[in-house]
Amino acid sequence: MAAATGPQPISSSRPALLAEQPDVTEEELPMNQNLILIADDDSDVRDMLTVTLEEAGYQVLAAKDGTTAARIMTRAKPVGLITDVRMPDMNGMELCRLARNNPELRDMAILMVSGNSHTYDVDAGLSAGADGYLSKPLSPRHLMAELQSLISRRYVGAAS
């Protein structure tokens, strides 16, 4: 019988999925103002976002569905959430509302990303509590500028 090895280190070539790391405890999750959570069911998008964010100096956790993302964000309390709109289980709109209804997450910057850029989709995302909305395909440079702006606004506003 092989000994349990516990959680594996986060690889910069693939985002960490909490569901893929059995027995992860709250103490093992990175908890700092540099943590971003990605919620997207597309592994290529998760990988691109992870690389982009890590190159910018952020720690990254990633989830392939909204339910897993909800569990991670309530425990890890990231400074920012980048979420797809359409995902299995819990969609990005529901995830956003859940975050905004949690007093411990009210200062978290939320950036929605989607292949849909119709006005009503953008309005629905912002009404659900997102701070910003970007259309796929994503430009890493534009994504970082938007995310850093949203984080700055959230924390400057929270400190006032």
Secondary structure, DSSP 4 states (H G I P E B T S, - for coil): -PPP--SPPPBTTB--BGGGSTT--GGGS--STTEEEEE-S-HHHHHHHHHHHHHTT-EEEEESSHHHHHHHHHHH--SEEEEESS-SSS-HHHHHHHHHT-GGGTT-EEEEEES---HHHHHHHHHTT-SEEEESSPPHHHHHHHHHHHHHHHHHHHH-
